[in-house]
Amino acid sequence: MRIIVAKSAGFCFGVKRAVSLVEEQIEKGTRPIYTYGPIIHNESVVNDLAAKGVAVMGEDDDPGTYERGTVILRSHGVSEKIQRSIEAAGHILVDATCPFVKKIHNLAMEASGKGDYIIIIGDPDHPEIQGIIGWIRGKDYSVIRSAAEAEQFNLEEKDKKVLVLSQTTFNYKKFQDIVEILNKKGYDISALNTICNATEDRQKEAARIAGEVDVCLVIGGRNSSNTRKLYEICSQRCGRTHFIETADDLDPDILSSADVVGITAGASTPAIIIQEVIGRCQK
């Protein structure tokens, strides 16, 4: 059996940076250390950091109820209000927000401050989107996640400038489709593709590999948005696509009669888990 592993599989730049910032605080020996929400969407990584003494601050909790310590903001970013509340509670703040996400915060803040209407393409329930919304000045914004929602979108002030942004991990093809629908409505639109290059490259490579294999394995956390999108893309090209979190989830029977197996992984998947899956396939 031949195994094709995506070169782009595993930690992206933003995730590597976030985990490294947590490790730096652990090495400093200062306690307590918290991450605001899970630092990344991977249970194995979060559990490993917990074993090293890093606690997760509840996203619905008052930061002031926690013993003063160091709070590391998750890679997905947080709203301005949450950031200020952490600082006001006397905690030391370490910002591990992905720089690509931080750029979107600044774009949304600046454009809305000028009176522009903001459209964010993405999942309204995802923490990255919630963080972006928290930097918008005023209430002139919408979150659109599908072509159907784009078709239904209506802006009463036709002459208002509109800035379209995207969740960094959104499906690139869907983003293009939604922007095309919005452009046909005749608004004064500026659409910025804020999907990070790593996401776009990862999705394109996953689609290519899925079209060349008998079985495709997509590795990542169940709560990982970018991994779910990889699974969706691969499933369209390979009917025998499976979403697994670790090597323990791999049923050997799904590899039966497969001559070629493809493996890709989300941006929050550690290299060691990818290697364990490869090893399980080779047994």
C-alpha positions in Angstrom: 0.0 0.0 0.0 1.3 3.4 -0.9 0.7 6.4 1.4 0.6 10.0 0.2 1.0 12.6 3.0 0.1 16.2 2.3 3.2 18.5 2.7 1.0 21.1 4.2 -0.5 18.8 6.9 -0.1 19.9 10.5 0.6 23.1 12.5 0.3 26.3 10.6 2.4 29.4 11.4 -0.2 30.9 13.8 -0.7 27.7 15.7 3.1 27.1 16.1 3.4 30.6 17.4 0.6 30.2 19.9 1.9 26.9 21.3 5.4 28.3 21.5 4.2 31.4 23.5 2.6 29.0 26.0 5.7 26.9 26.2 7.8 30.1 26.8 5.6 31.0 29.8 5.9 27.4 31.2 9.7 27.6 31.0 9.7 31.0 32.8 8.1 29.1 35.8 5.6 31.8 36.6 2.3 30.6 37.9 -0.6 30.5 37.5 -0.8 30.3 33.7 -4.1 30.4 31.8 -5.1 30.3 28.2 -8.3 32.1 27.4 -10.4 29.3 26.0 -8.4 26.4 24.4 -5.2 27.8 22.9 -6.0 25.8 19.7 -8.7 23.4 18.7 -6.9 20.2 19.5 -7.7 18.2 22.6 -4.4 16.4 22.7 -2.4 19.7 22.8 -4.7 21.2 25.4 -4.4 18.1 27.6 -0.6 18.1 27.2 -0.4 21.7 28.3 -2.8 21.0 31.2 -0.4 18.3 32.4 2.3 21.0 32.5 0.2 23.3 34.7 -1.6 25.4 32.1 -5.3 26.0 33.0 -8.0 27.0 30.6 -9.9 30.1 31.6 -13.6 29.6 30.9 -14.9 31.8 28.1 -18.0 32.7 30.0 -16.2 33.3 33.3 -15.3 36.6 34.9 -11.5 36.9 34.7 -11.6 38.7 38.0 -12.6 35.5 39.8 -9.3 33.8 38.9 -6.1 34.2 40.9 -4.0 36.8 39.2 -1.6 35.3 36.7 -0.6 35.2 33.1 -3.4 34.9 30.6 -2.5 33.8 27.0 -5.1 34.8 24.4 -6.0 31.9 22.0 -4.8 31.8 18.4 -8.3 32.6 17.2 -8.3 35.9 19.0 -10.8 37.6 21.3 -13.0 40.7 21.3 -11.7 44.0 22.5 -14.1 43.8 25.5 -12.7 40.5 26.7 -9.1 41.7 26.3 -9.8 44.8 28.3 -11.6 42.8 31.0 -8.6 40.4 31.4 -6.2 43.4 31.8 -8.6 45.2 34.2 -8.6 42.1 36.4 -4.9 42.5 36.9 -3.6 39.6 34.8 -0.5 39.8 32.6 -1.7 39.5 29.0 0.2 37.5 26.4 -1.4 37.9 23.0 -1.1 34.7 20.9 -3.7 35.8 18.4 -2.6 34.7 14.9 -1.2 37.7 13.1 -3.4 37.1 10.2 -6.5 37.2 12.5 -5.1 40.3 14.2 -4.9 42.0 10.7 -8.7 41.3 10.3 -9.4 42.9 13.7 -7.6 46.1 12.6 -9.3 46.1 9.2 -12.8 45.7 10.7 -12.1 48.3 13.4 -10.7 50.9 11.0 -13.4 50.5 8.3 -16.3 50.5 10.8 -14.8 53.5 12.5 -15.2 55.3 9.1 -18.8 54.3 8.9 -18.5 51.3 6.5 -20.7 48.3 6.7 -18.8 45.1 7.5 -19.6 41.7 6.1 -17.7 38.8 7.5 -17.9 35.5 5.6 -17.6 32.6 8.0 -19.3 30.6 10.8 -21.0 33.1 13.2 -20.5 30.6 16.1 -16.7 30.2 15.6 -14.5 32.0 18.2 -12.5 33.7 15.4 -15.7 35.4 14.1 -16.8 36.3 17.6 -13.4 37.9 18.2 -13.6 39.9 14.9 -17.1 41.2 15.7 -15.8 42.4 19.0 -13.5 44.9 17.2 -16.2 46.4 15.0 -17.3 49.9 15.9 -21.1 50.0 16.0 -23.7 47.5 14.9 -23.4 47.8 11.1 -22.2 44.3 10.3 -23.4 40.9 9.1 -22.0 37.4 9.2 -22.7 35.3 6.1 -21.8 31.6 5.9 -23.4 30.4 2.7 -24.5 31.3 -0.8 -28.1 31.1 0.3 -27.6 33.7 3.0 -25.7 35.9 0.5 -28.7 35.8 -1.8 -31.0 36.9 1.0 -28.7 39.7 2.2 -30.2 43.2 1.8 -28.7 46.5 2.7 -31.1 49.4 2.9 -28.5 52.1 2.6 -27.5 51.3 -1.0 -24.8 54.0 -1.1 -23.0 52.8 2.0 -19.5 51.5 1.6 -19.2 47.7 2.3 -16.1 45.9 3.4 -16.2 42.1 2.9 -13.8 40.1 5.0 -13.4 36.3 5.6 -12.7 33.9 8.4 -9.1 32.8 7.9 -10.0 29.2 7.6 -13.0 29.5 5.3 -13.4 27.4 2.1 -11.8 29.5 -0.7 -14.2 28.4 -3.4 -17.3 29.2 -1.2 -15.8 32.6 -0.4 -15.5 33.4 -4.1 -19.1 32.3 -4.8 -20.4 34.4 -2.0 -18.5 37.5 -3.1 -19.8 37.0 -6.6 -23.4 37.0 -5.4 -22.8 40.1 -3.2 -21.2 42.0 -6.1 -24.3 41.4 -8.3 -26.4 43.4 -5.8 -24.9 46.7 -6.8 -23.4 47.8 -3.5 -20.2 49.7 -3.2 -18.2 46.7 -2.2 -14.5 46.1 -1.4 -13.9 42.4 -0.9 -10.6 41.4 0.8 -9.7 37.7 0.7 -8.4 37.3 4.3 -8.3 33.5 4.1 -4.6 32.8 5.0 -2.4 31.5 2.3 -1.7 28.3 4.4 -5.4 27.5 4.5 -5.8 28.0 0.8 -2.8 25.9 -0.1 -3.8 23.2 2.4 -7.3 23.0 0.8 -6.0 22.8 -2.7 -3.5 20.1 -1.9 -6.1 18.1 0.0 -8.4 18.2 -3.0 -5.7 17.1 -5.3 -4.6 14.2 -3.1 -8.2 13.1 -2.4 -8.7 12.7 -6.2 -5.7 10.4 -6.4 -6.3 7.9 -3.6 -8.6 5.0 -2.7 -9.0 6.1 1.0 -8.4 9.5 2.4 -7.7 10.2 6.1 -8.3 13.7 7.5 -6.7 14.2 11.0 -7.7 16.8 13.4 -9.8 17.9 16.4 -13.6 17.6 16.1 -13.9 21.3 17.1 -11.4 22.4 14.4 -13.2 24.4 11.7 -10.3 24.2 9.2 -10.2 20.4 9.6 -13.9 20.0 9.1 -13.5 22.0 5.8 -10.7 19.7 4.7 -13.0 16.7 5.4 -15.7 18.3 3.3 -13.3 19.0 0.4 -11.8 15.5 0.5 -15.2 13.9 0.7 -16.2 15.5 -2.5 -13.2 13.9 -4.3 -13.0 10.6 -2.5 -16.0 8.6 -1.3 -13.9 6.7 1.3 -12.8 9.8 3.3 -12.6 9.4 7.1 -12.2 12.1 9.8 -10.1 10.9 12.8 -8.5 12.7 15.8 -5.8 10.2 16.6 -4.3 6.9 15.5 -6.6 5.2 18.0 -9.6 6.2 15.9 -8.3 4.4 12.8 -10.2 1.2 12.1 -7.8 -1.0 10.0 -10.8 -2.4 8.1 -11.3 0.9 6.3 -7.9 0.4 4.7 -8.8 -3.0 3.3 -8.4 -3.3 -0.5 -6.8 0.2 -0.7 -3.8 0.5 -2.9 -3.2 4.2 -2.2 -4.1 6.1 1.0 -4.0 9.8 1.3 -3.4 11.7 4.6 -3.9 15.3 5.4 -4.4 17.1 8.7 -5.7 20.4 10.1 -3.7 23.4 11.2 -4.0 22.4 14.8 -2.8 18.8 14.4 0.6 18.0 16.0 3.2 16.2 13.8 3.5 13.4 16.3 -0.2 12.4 15.8 0.3 12.5 12.0 3.3 10.2 12.4 1.3 7.8 14.6 -1.4 7.6 12.0 1.2 6.9 9.3 2.7 4.2 11.4 -0.7 2.6 12.0 -1.4 2.5 8.3 1.9 0.8 7.7 1.2 -2.1 10.1 
